[in-house]
Amino acid sequence: MEIRTLQLDHLGLVTGVFDQLDIADLIDNRIPKLRNHNLEHSKIIKAMILNGLSYVGQRLYLLPEFYEKLPVERLLGDGVTASDLNDDALGRALDAIYAYGPTELFNDTSLKVMSQLDLGVQRLHA
Protein backbone atom coordinates (compact mmCIF):
# COMPACT_ATOMS: atom_id res chain seq x y z
CA MET A 1 0.00 0.00 0.00
CA GLU A 2 1.34 3.40 -1.01
CA ILE A 3 0.36 6.48 0.94
CA ARG A 4 0.89 9.88 -0.64
CA THR A 5 0.56 13.06 1.38
CA LEU A 6 -0.05 16.44 -0.24
CA GLN A 7 -0.43 19.78 1.51
CA LEU A 8 -3.45 22.03 1.10
CA ASP A 9 -2.04 24.94 3.14
CA HIS A 10 -4.35 27.97 2.99
CA LEU A 11 -5.67 26.93 -0.45
CA GLY A 12 -8.16 24.58 1.20
CA LEU A 13 -9.75 27.51 3.04
CA VAL A 14 -9.98 29.59 -0.13
CA THR A 15 -11.54 26.63 -1.96
CA GLY A 16 -14.06 26.15 0.83
CA VAL A 17 -15.15 29.80 0.74
CA PHE A 18 -15.31 29.78 -3.08
CA ASP A 19 -17.54 26.70 -2.96
CA GLN A 20 -19.71 27.82 -0.05
CA LEU A 21 -20.49 31.14 -1.74
CA ASP A 22 -21.43 29.34 -5.00
CA ILE A 23 -19.13 31.56 -7.03
CA ALA A 24 -18.65 28.73 -9.53
CA ASP A 25 -22.38 28.67 -10.32
CA LEU A 26 -22.39 32.40 -10.96
CA ILE A 27 -19.37 32.17 -13.27
CA ASP A 28 -20.80 29.20 -15.19
CA ASN A 29 -24.13 31.03 -15.63
CA ARG A 30 -22.46 34.20 -16.88
CA ILE A 31 -19.71 32.53 -18.93
CA PRO A 32 -20.99 29.12 -20.05
CA LYS A 33 -18.68 26.54 -21.58
CA LEU A 34 -19.43 26.65 -25.31
CA ARG A 35 -16.77 24.35 -26.71
CA ASN A 36 -15.89 20.74 -26.17
CA HIS A 37 -13.10 21.18 -23.61
CA ASN A 38 -12.59 19.42 -20.29
CA LEU A 39 -13.19 22.06 -17.65
CA GLU A 40 -15.80 24.70 -16.99
CA HIS A 41 -14.53 28.27 -16.85
CA SER A 42 -15.29 28.43 -13.13
CA LYS A 43 -12.77 25.67 -12.35
CA ILE A 44 -10.09 27.34 -14.43
CA ILE A 45 -10.74 30.71 -12.80
CA LYS A 46 -10.65 29.06 -9.39
CA ALA A 47 -7.32 27.45 -10.30
CA MET A 48 -5.90 30.83 -11.32
CA ILE A 49 -7.14 32.44 -8.09
CA LEU A 50 -5.54 29.70 -5.98
CA ASN A 51 -2.30 30.08 -7.90
CA GLY A 52 -2.37 33.84 -7.40
CA LEU A 53 -2.86 33.40 -3.66
CA SER A 54 -0.06 30.87 -3.32
CA TYR A 55 2.82 33.36 -3.24
CA VAL A 56 4.81 31.57 -5.93
CA GLY A 57 4.82 34.28 -8.59
CA GLN A 58 4.79 31.78 -11.46
CA ARG A 59 3.70 32.50 -14.98
CA LEU A 60 0.28 31.11 -15.92
CA TYR A 61 1.72 28.69 -18.47
CA LEU A 62 3.42 26.93 -15.53
CA LEU A 63 0.08 26.25 -13.82
CA PRO A 64 0.17 22.48 -14.51
CA GLU A 65 3.56 22.25 -12.75
CA PHE A 66 2.18 24.18 -9.77
CA TYR A 67 -0.74 21.76 -9.38
CA GLU A 68 1.40 18.63 -9.68
CA LYS A 69 2.37 19.13 -6.04
CA LEU A 70 -1.20 19.71 -4.83
CA PRO A 71 -4.32 17.54 -4.41
CA VAL A 72 -6.00 18.86 -7.56
CA GLU A 73 -9.22 16.86 -7.25
CA ARG A 74 -9.65 18.01 -3.66
CA LEU A 75 -9.23 21.65 -4.65
CA LEU A 76 -10.95 21.77 -8.05
CA GLY A 77 -13.27 18.76 -8.22
CA ASP A 78 -13.41 15.11 -9.18
CA GLY A 79 -11.66 14.12 -12.37
CA VAL A 80 -9.59 17.32 -12.67
CA THR A 81 -5.90 16.77 -13.32
CA ALA A 82 -2.96 19.15 -13.41
CA SER A 83 -2.63 18.61 -17.17
CA ASP A 84 -6.21 19.91 -17.66
CA LEU A 85 -4.94 23.34 -16.58
CA ASN A 86 -2.87 23.94 -19.69
CA ASP A 87 -2.30 27.26 -21.40
CA ASP A 88 -5.03 26.57 -24.00
CA ALA A 89 -7.66 26.11 -21.27
CA LEU A 90 -6.46 29.23 -19.46
CA GLY A 91 -6.51 31.23 -22.68
CA ARG A 92 -10.10 30.17 -23.45
CA ALA A 93 -11.22 31.16 -19.96
CA LEU A 94 -9.48 34.53 -20.16
CA ASP A 95 -10.99 35.15 -23.61
CA ALA A 96 -14.45 34.33 -22.21
CA ILE A 97 -13.93 36.76 -19.33
CA TYR A 98 -12.88 39.45 -21.79
CA ALA A 99 -15.91 38.81 -24.00
CA TYR A 100 -18.30 39.01 -21.04
CA GLY A 101 -16.50 41.95 -19.46
CA PRO A 102 -14.14 41.66 -16.51
CA THR A 103 -15.76 44.57 -14.67
CA GLU A 104 -19.22 43.09 -15.15
CA LEU A 105 -18.06 39.70 -13.86
CA PHE A 106 -16.41 41.33 -10.85
CA ASN A 107 -19.55 43.37 -10.12
CA ASP A 108 -21.82 40.31 -10.45
CA THR A 109 -19.58 38.29 -8.15
CA SER A 110 -19.27 41.10 -5.60
CA LEU A 111 -23.03 41.64 -5.46
CA LYS A 112 -23.65 37.92 -5.00
CA VAL A 113 -21.13 37.67 -2.17
CA MET A 114 -22.45 40.84 -0.51
CA SER A 115 -26.02 39.54 -0.62
CA GLN A 116 -25.07 36.11 0.75
CA LEU A 117 -23.00 37.47 3.61
CA ASP A 118 -25.48 40.25 4.36
CA LEU A 119 -22.74 42.85 4.38
CA GLY A 120 -23.95 46.32 5.14
CA VAL A 121 -22.79 48.96 2.71
CA GLN A 122 -22.06 52.36 4.21
CA ARG A 123 -20.18 53.70 1.20
CA LEU A 124 -19.94 52.68 -2.40
CA HIS A 125 -17.15 53.95 -4.63
CA ALA A 126 -17.81 53.69 -8.32
C-alpha positions in Angstrom: 0.0 0.0 0.0 1.3 3.4 -1.0 0.4 6.5 0.9 0.9 9.9 -0.6 0.6 13.1 1.4 -0.1 16.4 -0.2 -0.4 19.8 1.5 -3.4 22.0 1.1 -2.0 24.9 3.1 -4.4 28.0 3.0 -5.7 26.9 -0.4 -8.2 24.6 1.2 -9.8 27.5 3.0 -10.0 29.6 -0.1 -11.5 26.6 -2.0 -14.1 26.2 0.8 -15.2 29.8 0.7 -15.3 29.8 -3.1 -17.5 26.7 -3.0 -19.7 27.8 0.0 -20.5 31.1 -1.7 -21.4 29.3 -5.0 -19.1 31.6 -7.0 -18.6 28.7 -9.5 -22.4 28.7 -10.3 -22.4 32.4 -11.0 -19.4 32.2 -13.3 -20.8 29.2 -15.2 -24.1 31.0 -15.6 -22.5 34.2 -16.9 -19.7 32.5 -18.9 -21.0 29.1 -20.1 -18.7 26.5 -21.6 -19.4 26.6 -25.3 -16.8 24.3 -26.7 -15.9 20.7 -26.2 -13.1 21.2 -23.6 -12.6 19.4 -20.3 -13.2 22.1 -17.6 -15.8 24.7 -17.0 -14.5 28.3 -16.9 -15.3 28.4 -13.1 -12.8 25.7 -12.3 -10.1 27.3 -14.4 -10.7 30.7 -12.8 -10.7 29.1 -9.4 -7.3 27.4 -10.3 -5.9 30.8 -11.3 -7.1 32.4 -8.1 -5.5 29.7 -6.0 -2.3 30.1 -7.9 -2.4 33.8 -7.4 -2.9 33.4 -3.7 -0.1 30.9 -3.3 2.8 33.4 -3.2 4.8 31.6 -5.9 4.8 34.3 -8.6 4.8 31.8 -11.5 3.7 32.5 -15.0 0.3 31.1 -15.9 1.7 28.7 -18.5 3.4 26.9 -15.5 0.1 26.2 -13.8 0.2 22.5 -14.5 3.6 22.3 -12.7 2.2 24.2 -9.8 -0.7 21.8 -9.4 1.4 18.6 -9.7 2.4 19.1 -6.0 -1.2 19.7 -4.8 -4.3 17.5 -4.4 -6.0 18.9 -7.6 -9.2 16.9 -7.2 -9.6 18.0 -3.7 -9.2 21.7 -4.7 -11.0 21.8 -8.1 -13.3 18.8 -8.2 -13.4 15.1 -9.2 -11.7 14.1 -12.4 -9.6 17.3 -12.7 -5.9 16.8 -13.3 -3.0 19.2 -13.4 -2.6 18.6 -17.2 -6.2 19.9 -17.7 -4.9 23.3 -16.6 -2.9 23.9 -19.7 -2.3 27.3 -21.4 -5.0 26.6 -24.0 -7.7 26.1 -21.3 -6.5 29.2 -19.5 -6.5 31.2 -22.7 -10.1 30.2 -23.5 -11.2 31.2 -20.0 -9.5 34.5 -20.2 -11.0 35.2 -23.6 -14.4 34.3 -22.2 -13.9 36.8 -19.3 -12.9 39.4 -21.8 -15.9 38.8 -24.0 -18.3 39.0 -21.0 -16.5 41.9 -19.5 -14.1 41.7 -16.5 -15.8 44.6 -14.7 -19.2 43.1 -15.1 -18.1 39.7 -13.9 -16.4 41.3 -10.9 -19.5 43.4 -10.1 -21.8 40.3 -10.5 -19.6 38.3 -8.1 -19.3 41.1 -5.6 -23.0 41.6 -5.5 -23.7 37.9 -5.0 -21.1 37.7 -2.2 -22.5 40.8 -0.5 -26.0 39.5 -0.6 -25.1 36.1 0.7 -23.0 37.5 3.6 -25.5 40.3 4.4 -22.7 42.8 4.4 -23.9 46.3 5.1 -22.8 49.0 2.7 -22.1 52.4 4.2 -20.2 53.7 1.2 -19.9 52.7 -2.4 -17.2 53.9 -4.6 -17.8 53.7 -8.3 
